């Protein structure tokens, strides 16, 4: 979704991806001209080198009507130069009404039509939503794959992903480089904690070792795939003892800096009567104070309420210090105080989303 300057840029990224051993390309109409540029790049490669064994995924936003969805899917196939799409995903199964659309409404009819017409091989979804929505979607029997936020610094959904894999449902990790903490440009504190390895390499290795074999890399230029190229021929365990020791050291360094204020992400504090997403906000605080990831934490915090259903809608300023969460926290954290501090540290001028 980031190689959108020109078809030439997309061609360079695609060539670098295939040279690195990548065989799965994911795009979407919502990514501006990316899908059309990818179609041009694929066509040019076919003319130069003949057919290639690639898996192509694209996505459709939820809540579109049946006829509109048919038109949009045919447009995807035309832009990509395909007669059949390997994977069609619901792009952002983030709310209960999205789930109803996909399982019972026009979306269910659309997905069944696409499969019945032989226009797609299998259907899935991506989700930025609550755990319950993801769990229900996975248990529905409707979907063959999913794209989830699975990160070294956010392991909340990892048990769901591993359960899905055991059931034969494919799993893609959404952007462990960017959404996982802007690890393509790590802060010096994190870099020092991870020495002699780069944080991004550890993040990739962590997920691969956990059984997540498809990582969406979000490359904007060929050089963004240098690490994938270097890892392409590795054999054996993704995490050697040296990697595990550094992962543990980096985690312990963060816990030491946070001391007794570290949120352990147990979620026992929920629900909040004001719908404050306490664990997610305190996770950003953990990253800021524990690992020096202030730029990322501030960027994510200031998207709250400005990214529709793609991200949280309530920030820490909504906490009224009612105290409902306090007796539920097994770590006796002063949650209202920590939320107030989080808002003070991270609230700043808003940043524009990549795609509005």
VEXTI-731351 format. One line per 2 residues: their letters; for each residue x, y, z of C-alpha. Coordinates in pm, whole numbers, plus 50000, padded with zeros to 5 digits. Example, Ala and Ser with C-alpha at 12.3 -4.5 7.8 and 13.67 -1.06 7.14 Angstrom:
% residues 2
AS> 51230,49550,50780  51367,49894,50714
END
This chain:
% residues 356
XX> 50000,50000,50000  50302,50232,50023
XX> 50455,50194,49676  50218,50449,49527
XX> 50441,50710,49365  50459,50541,49025
XX> 50427,50205,48848  50807,50197,48833
XX> 50829,50218,49213  50585,49929,49244
XX> 50783,49727,48990  51104,49775,49188
XX> 50931,49671,49511  50771,49367,49348
XX> 51101,49255,49193  51278,49290,49529
XX> 51000,49096,49704  51018,48805,49464
XX> 51399,48804,49483  51361,48770,49861
XX> 51150,48457,49816  50816,48625,49886
XX> 50529,48468,49692  50223,48635,49852
XX> 50125,48988,49749  49846,49171,49933
XX> 49677,49491,49817  49337,49665,49820
XX> 49137,49924,49624  49145,50145,49935
XX> 49522,50185,49895  49497,50460,49634
XX> 49667,50363,49306  49859,50070,49459
XX> 49634,49798,49317  49647,49938,48964
XX> 50025,49984,48986  50058,49624,49106
XX> 49855,49503,48809  50089,49686,48574
XX> 50396,49545,48750  50260,49189,48738
XX> 50177,49224,48369  50527,49353,48292
XX> 50686,49059,48478  50468,48809,48294
XX> 50579,48957,47963  50946,48939,48068
XX> 50951,48606,48251  50630,48420,48185
XX> 50376,48299,48446  50482,48283,48812
XX> 50339,48096,49109  50209,48384,49319
XX> 49931,48419,49574  49739,48745,49532
XX> 49511,48891,49799  49286,49194,49769
XX> 49012,49330,49990  48669,49492,49985
XX> 48538,49727,50251  48236,49601,50449
XX> 47879,49730,50431  47870,49771,50052
XX> 47563,49646,49870  47559,49323,49674
XX> 47555,49479,49327  47816,49738,49421
XX> 48032,49463,49564  48010,49262,49242
XX> 48119,49566,49044  48406,49634,49280
XX> 48532,49276,49269  48526,49274,48889
XX> 48721,49600,48903  48984,49438,49125
XX> 49028,49153,48880  49055,49394,48587
XX> 49314,49614,48760  49524,49314,48860
XX> 49492,49147,48521  49346,48830,48672
XX> 49049,48608,48598  49054,48459,48947
XX> 49172,48607,49278  49340,48370,49524
XX> 49218,48550,49836  48938,48801,49885
XX> 48921,48957,50231  48666,49176,50404
XX> 48878,49487,50461  48827,49585,50823
XX> 48587,49353,51003  48600,49593,51295
XX> 48247,49630,51435  47955,49399,51514
XX> 47756,49537,51219  48047,49451,50989
XX> 48030,49095,51117  47655,49079,51062
XX> 47706,49209,50706  47962,48938,50633
XX> 47776,48648,50794  47409,48730,50735
XX> 47368,49033,50511  47473,49150,50168
XX> 47832,49057,50243  47744,48692,50295
XX> 47562,48691,49960  47856,48867,49793
XX> 48119,48628,49927  47910,48324,49831
XX> 47856,48465,49481  48229,48529,49435
XX> 48312,48172,49537  48030,48020,49333
XX> 48133,48209,49019  48491,48092,49059
XX> 48617,48449,49083  48798,48387,49412
XX> 48954,48076,49564  48890,48155,49931
XX> 48759,48436,50150  48888,48588,50471
XX> 48900,48910,50666  49130,49165,50822
XX> 49037,49311,51160  49141,49594,51387
XX> 48847,49517,51613  48784,49377,51957
XX> 48890,49026,52047  48528,48909,52067
XX> 48458,49010,51707  48768,48830,51582
XX> 48686,48520,51787  48329,48509,51653
XX> 48448,48554,51295  48701,48274,51328
XX> 48445,48041,51481  48182,48113,51214
XX> 48321,47870,50956  48285,48139,50692
XX> 48650,48242,50657  48961,48061,50541
XX> 49215,48321,50650  49254,48636,50858
XX> 49487,48936,50889  49544,49046,51249
XX> 49760,49282,51451  50024,49044,51579
XX> 50335,49213,51709  50628,49155,51939
XX> 50507,49453,52143  50139,49358,52122
XX> 50080,48986,52172  49711,49019,52271
XX> 49579,48842,51960  49853,48583,51930
XX> 49659,48303,52110  49365,48359,51871
XX> 49598,48347,51573  49764,48026,51688
XX> 49424,47869,51752  49318,47968,51400
XX> 49628,47805,51254  49551,47483,51438
XX> 49206,47489,51276  49358,47531,50929
XX> 49278,47901,50899  49556,48105,50739
XX> 49698,48399,50934  49873,48715,50819
XX> 50040,48954,51063  49949,49315,50984
XX> 50256,49534,50942  50490,49421,51221
XX> 50739,49681,51097  50513,49987,51113
XX> 50207,49910,51327  50434,49697,51543
XX> 50618,50007,51661  50776,50191,51365
XX> 51058,49939,51393  51205,50038,51058
XX> 51327,50349,51245  51370,50235,51607
XX> 51462,50477,51887  51814,50460,52021
XX> 51701,50321,52356  51532,50024,52194
XX> 51820,49974,51955  52061,49958,52250
XX> 51837,49713,52436  51833,49484,52132
XX> 52203,49503,52048  52359,49324,51857
XX> 52033,49261,51668  51805,49512,51503
XX> 51462,49542,51670  51286,49471,51341
XX> 51476,49146,51293  51379,49034,51643
XX> 51016,49128,51575  51010,48921,51255
XX> 51186,48628,51419  50948,48637,51716
XX> 50641,48603,51493  50794,48342,51265
XX> 50895,48135,51568  50536,48163,51695
XX> 50415,47998,51374  50302,48312,51191
XX> 50455,48250,50850  50298,48539,50658
XX> 50409,48889,50758  50285,49190,50565
XX> 50594,49403,50520  50449,49725,50378
XX> 50748,49805,50158  50769,50146,49997
XX> 51104,50084,49829  51321,49788,49740
XX> 51557,49850,50030  51271,49788,50275
XX> 51296,49421,50179  51667,49383,50255
XX> 51599,49201,50583  51353,48963,50416
XX> 51618,48892,50151  51877,48816,50418
XX> 51641,48583,50607  51510,48401,50299
XX> 51746,48105,50309  51764,48044,50685
XX> 51700,47692,50806  51606,47560,51149
XX> 51469,47757,51443  51391,48123,51389
XX> 51490,48203,51747  51833,48086,51856
XX> 51942,48114,52218  52112,48445,52139
XX> 51786,48591,52005  51584,48466,52301
XX> 51833,48616,52545  51811,48957,52378
XX> 51430,48945,52360  51422,48871,52732
XX> 51679,49141,52805  51484,49403,52610
XX> 51162,49305,52789  51327,49320,53131
XX> 51483,49657,53053  51138,49796,52979
XX> 50990,49646,53294  51273,49793,53500
XX> 51213,50142,53363  50840,50112,53427
XX> 50900,49962,53772  50573,49899,53957
XX> 50366,50093,53700  50396,49844,53412
XX> 50060,49738,53271  50072,49362,53206
XX> 49782,49373,52958  49567,49124,53149
XX> 49251,49327,53064  49099,49261,53405
XX> 49031,49636,53437  48761,49621,53170
XX> 48490,49714,53110  48525,50085,53182
XX> 48193,50269,53232  48325,50549,53009
XX> 48452,50299,52749  48813,50403,52799
XX> 49032,50135,52633  49255,50113,52939
XX> 49489,49830,52832  49559,49981,52491
XX> 49632,50326,52634  49859,50186,52903
XX> 50031,49972,52640  50128,50296,52465
XX> 50254,50426,52797  50460,50107,52837
XX> 50618,50164,52496  50686,50530,52564
XX> 50842,50501,52907  50969,50145,52893
XX> 51127,50131,52551  51172,50490,52435
XX> 50912,50445,52159  50769,50791,52214
XX> 50720,50883,51847  50517,50570,51779
XX> 50316,50596,52102  50235,50960,52034
XX> 50141,50889,51673  49899,50613,51773
XX> 49757,50808,52065  49675,51106,51848
XX> 49490,50892,51596  49233,50807,51864
XX> 48894,50940,51761  49027,51040,51418
XX> 49045,50709,51233  48685,50590,51231
XX> 48636,50223,51311  49001,50146,51237
XX> 49128,50254,51579  49014,50349,51927
XX> 48761,50630,51963  48810,50731,52330
XX> 49135,50857,52480  49250,50887,52840
XX> 49086,51226,52894  48751,51043,52920
XX> 48859,50883,53249  48663,51039,53536
XX> 48860,50857,53805  48550,50668,53917
XX> 48769,50388,54051  48568,50097,53907
XX> 48884,49949,53760  49098,49969,54072
XX> 48979,49662,54265  48992,49452,53947
XX> 49360,49518,53872  49566,49227,54009
XX> 49876,49449,54008  49720,49729,54215
XX> 49801,49991,53953  49675,50346,54014
XX> 49500,50334,53680  49332,50679,53677
XX> 49665,50844,53762  49846,50648,53492
XX> 49581,50741,53236  49611,51109,53325
XX> 49988,51086,53289  49952,50906,52956
XX> 49731,51182,52819  49968,51450,52940
XX> 50269,51278,52782  50120,51171,52451
XX> 49847,51419,52355  49973,51634,52068
XX> 49871,51773,51730  49695,51507,51521
XX> 49870,51324,51241  49702,51235,50914
XX> 49626,50868,50847  49800,50720,50546
XX> 49462,50645,50395  49162,50853,50497
END
